[in-house]
Amino acid sequence: MPTLTFKLNPLLYLRDPQHTELGQKIISASVTLIDKLGFEQFTFKKLAEEIDSTEASIYRYFENKHRLLLYLIGWYWNWLEYRIDLFTSVLTDPVEKLKACIRVIAEKKKYDTNFDFIDEEALYRIVLAELDKTYLTKQVDVDNKDGLFGGFKSICKKIAEWIKEINPDYPYPHALISTTLLTAKQQIFFADHLPSLTDFKKVSDQAGALEDFLLNLIFQSIKKS
């Protein structure tokens, strides 16, 4: 079965790595190395050694490692929206859509055979650890103007529309959803590294607990008086 691909902002890359064997090797090895080393210790030199290639070949795909990180995080948001669409496309009730969506956001991330060049479980760990580095930068306004955060904005817009259907008078749908998505990743990160900041550390069904927490956060916020 052919591997599915996403259409990402072309300003994220110099050559789309999804469409060549070398490009897919770059993406696959990048996920493995960043997950293993952390973004600070990750370099194109180490990546080139990992894939038995040259730094110059990697620079033909990405301007620098920050653009590569933006690409990986952008790919993740596209994949998450794809997963949400799979589980909500047959639903008509916005409440049920929202509940299904939260289930997808909270679920334990696993390898998706539709995209055989990316380990989504490892990519999710990168999102947990490195997401903030994509926008807490001096060039965030330029990156935003170039549309480099489009994947995150798209998923927020989709879910915010369901909230507006449920309660048209709720004034903060986009703020609520962007906060919810960031909260989802922060609570799992805290559970692994800063356990005193969360209540999920001793919970066996972490995904289920996170889903319950997010549902409570959203529906308590948007309930009509």
Contacts in CASP RR format, 6 or more apart in sequence:
PFRMAT RR
TARGET T0000
AUTHOR 0000-0000-0000
METHOD contacts of the structure
MODEL  1
MPTLTFKLNPLLYLRDPQHTELGQKIISASVTLIDKLGFEQFTFKKLAEE
IDSTEASIYRYFENKHRLLLYLIGWYWNWLEYRIDLFTSVLTDPVEKLKA
CIRVIAEKKKYDTNFDFIDEEALYRIVLAELDKTYLTKQVDVDNKDGLFG
GFKSICKKIAEWIKEINPDYPYPHALISTTLLTAKQQIFFADHLPSLTDF
KKVSDQAGALEDFLLNLIFQSIKKS
1 113 0 8 1.000
1 114 0 8 1.000
3 18 0 8 1.000
3 24 0 8 1.000
3 114 0 8 1.000
3 115 0 8 1.000
3 116 0 8 1.000
3 117 0 8 1.000
4 114 0 8 1.000
4 115 0 8 1.000
5 18 0 8 1.000
5 19 0 8 1.000
6 18 0 8 1.000
6 75 0 8 1.000
6 78 0 8 1.000
6 79 0 8 1.000
6 82 0 8 1.000
8 16 0 8 1.000
8 71 0 8 1.000
8 74 0 8 1.000
8 75 0 8 1.000
8 78 0 8 1.000
9 146 0 8 1.000
9 147 0 8 1.000
9 148 0 8 1.000
9 150 0 8 1.000
10 16 0 8 1.000
11 146 0 8 1.000
11 147 0 8 1.000
11 148 0 8 1.000
12 67 0 8 1.000
12 70 0 8 1.000
12 71 0 8 1.000
12 74 0 8 1.000
12 148 0 8 1.000
13 61 0 8 1.000
13 62 0 8 1.000
13 67 0 8 1.000
13 71 0 8 1.000
14 59 0 8 1.000
14 60 0 8 1.000
14 61 0 8 1.000
14 62 0 8 1.000
14 63 0 8 1.000
15 23 0 8 1.000
15 60 0 8 1.000
15 61 0 8 1.000
17 23 0 8 1.000
17 24 0 8 1.000
17 26 0 8 1.000
17 27 0 8 1.000
17 61 0 8 1.000
17 62 0 8 1.000
17 71 0 8 1.000
18 24 0 8 1.000
18 27 0 8 1.000
18 117 0 8 1.000
22 51 0 8 1.000
22 53 0 8 1.000
22 57 0 8 1.000
22 61 0 8 1.000
23 61 0 8 1.000
24 117 0 8 1.000
25 51 0 8 1.000
25 53 0 8 1.000
25 117 0 8 1.000
26 47 0 8 1.000
26 51 0 8 1.000
26 58 0 8 1.000
26 61 0 8 1.000
26 62 0 8 1.000
27 71 0 8 1.000
27 72 0 8 1.000
27 75 0 8 1.000
27 117 0 8 1.000
27 118 0 8 1.000
28 117 0 8 1.000
28 118 0 8 1.000
28 119 0 8 1.000
29 47 0 8 1.000
29 50 0 8 1.000
29 51 0 8 1.000
30 42 0 8 1.000
30 47 0 8 1.000
30 68 0 8 1.000
30 72 0 8 1.000
31 72 0 8 1.000
31 118 0 8 1.000
31 119 0 8 1.000
31 122 0 8 1.000
31 123 0 8 1.000
31 126 0 8 1.000
32 50 0 8 1.000
32 119 0 8 1.000
32 122 0 8 1.000
33 42 0 8 1.000
33 46 0 8 1.000
33 47 0 8 1.000
33 50 0 8 1.000
34 42 0 8 1.000
34 69 0 8 1.000
34 72 0 8 1.000
34 126 0 8 1.000
34 130 0 8 1.000
35 119 0 8 1.000
35 122 0 8 1.000
35 123 0 8 1.000
35 125 0 8 1.000
35 126 0 8 1.000
37 46 0 8 1.000
38 129 0 8 1.000
38 130 0 8 1.000
39 65 0 8 1.000
39 69 0 8 1.000
39 126 0 8 1.000
39 129 0 8 1.000
39 130 0 8 1.000
39 133 0 8 1.000
42 65 0 8 1.000
43 65 0 8 1.000
44 55 0 8 1.000
44 58 0 8 1.000
44 59 0 8 1.000
44 65 0 8 1.000
45 55 0 8 1.000
47 55 0 8 1.000
47 58 0 8 1.000
48 54 0 8 1.000
48 55 0 8 1.000
48 57 0 8 1.000
48 58 0 8 1.000
62 68 0 8 1.000
62 71 0 8 1.000
66 133 0 8 1.000
66 134 0 8 1.000
66 137 0 8 1.000
69 130 0 8 1.000
69 133 0 8 1.000
69 134 0 8 1.000
70 134 0 8 1.000
70 143 0 8 1.000
70 148 0 8 1.000
72 123 0 8 1.000
72 126 0 8 1.000
73 126 0 8 1.000
73 127 0 8 1.000
73 130 0 8 1.000
73 131 0 8 1.000
73 134 0 8 1.000
73 152 0 8 1.000
74 150 0 8 1.000
74 151 0 8 1.000
74 152 0 8 1.000
75 118 0 8 1.000
75 123 0 8 1.000
76 120 0 8 1.000
76 123 0 8 1.000
76 124 0 8 1.000
76 126 0 8 1.000
76 127 0 8 1.000
77 150 0 8 1.000
77 151 0 8 1.000
77 152 0 8 1.000
77 154 0 8 1.000
77 155 0 8 1.000
78 151 0 8 1.000
78 154 0 8 1.000
79 112 0 8 1.000
79 115 0 8 1.000
79 118 0 8 1.000
79 120 0 8 1.000
80 104 0 8 1.000
80 105 0 8 1.000
80 155 0 8 1.000
81 151 0 8 1.000
81 154 0 8 1.000
81 155 0 8 1.000
81 158 0 8 1.000
83 104 0 8 1.000
84 100 0 8 1.000
84 101 0 8 1.000
84 104 0 8 1.000
84 105 0 8 1.000
84 155 0 8 1.000
84 158 0 8 1.000
84 159 0 8 1.000
87 100 0 8 1.000
87 101 0 8 1.000
87 103 0 8 1.000
87 104 0 8 1.000
88 97 0 8 1.000
88 100 0 8 1.000
88 101 0 8 1.000
91 97 0 8 1.000
91 100 0 8 1.000
94 162 0 8 1.000
94 163 0 8 1.000
94 165 0 8 1.000
94 166 0 8 1.000
95 166 0 8 1.000
97 162 0 8 1.000
98 159 0 8 1.000
98 162 0 8 1.000
98 163 0 8 1.000
98 166 0 8 1.000
98 218 0 8 1.000
99 215 0 8 1.000
101 159 0 8 1.000
101 162 0 8 1.000
102 180 0 8 1.000
102 211 0 8 1.000
102 214 0 8 1.000
102 215 0 8 1.000
102 218 0 8 1.000
103 211 0 8 1.000
105 180 0 8 1.000
105 181 0 8 1.000
105 184 0 8 1.000
105 211 0 8 1.000
105 214 0 8 1.000
106 184 0 8 1.000
106 207 0 8 1.000
106 208 0 8 1.000
106 210 0 8 1.000
106 211 0 8 1.000
106 214 0 8 1.000
107 207 0 8 1.000
107 211 0 8 1.000
108 206 0 8 1.000
108 207 0 8 1.000
109 120 0 8 1.000
109 121 0 8 1.000
109 123 0 8 1.000
109 124 0 8 1.000
110 120 0 8 1.000
110 121 0 8 1.000
111 119 0 8 1.000
111 120 0 8 1.000
111 121 0 8 1.000
112 118 0 8 1.000
112 120 0 8 1.000
127 185 0 8 1.000
128 185 0 8 1.000
128 188 0 8 1.000
128 189 0 8 1.000
128 192 0 8 1.000
129 189 0 8 1.000
131 182 0 8 1.000
131 185 0 8 1.000
134 149 0 8 1.000
135 143 0 8 1.000
135 149 0 8 1.000
137 143 0 8 1.000
143 149 0 8 1.000
152 178 0 8 1.000
152 181 0 8 1.000
155 181 0 8 1.000
156 174 0 8 1.000
156 177 0 8 1.000
156 178 0 8 1.000
156 181 0 8 1.000
157 174 0 8 1.000
159 177 0 8 1.000
160 173 0 8 1.000
160 174 0 8 1.000
160 176 0 8 1.000
160 177 0 8 1.000
161 173 0 8 1.000
163 170 0 8 1.000
163 173 0 8 1.000
163 176 0 8 1.000
163 177 0 8 1.000
163 218 0 8 1.000
163 222 0 8 1.000
164 170 0 8 1.000
164 173 0 8 1.000
166 222 0 8 1.000
167 222 0 8 1.000
167 223 0 8 1.000
167 224 0 8 1.000
169 224 0 8 1.000
170 176 0 8 1.000
170 221 0 8 1.000
170 222 0 8 1.000
172 221 0 8 1.000
173 222 0 8 1.000
176 218 0 8 1.000
176 221 0 8 1.000
176 222 0 8 1.000
180 214 0 8 1.000
180 217 0 8 1.000
180 218 0 8 1.000
183 214 0 8 1.000
183 217 0 8 1.000
184 210 0 8 1.000
184 214 0 8 1.000
187 198 0 8 1.000
187 200 0 8 1.000
187 210 0 8 1.000
187 213 0 8 1.000
188 200 0 8 1.000
188 206 0 8 1.000
188 210 0 8 1.000
190 197 0 8 1.000
190 198 0 8 1.000
190 200 0 8 1.000
191 198 0 8 1.000
191 200 0 8 1.000
191 201 0 8 1.000
191 206 0 8 1.000
195 201 0 8 1.000
199 209 0 8 1.000
200 206 0 8 1.000
200 209 0 8 1.000
200 210 0 8 1.000
200 213 0 8 1.000
203 209 0 8 1.000
END
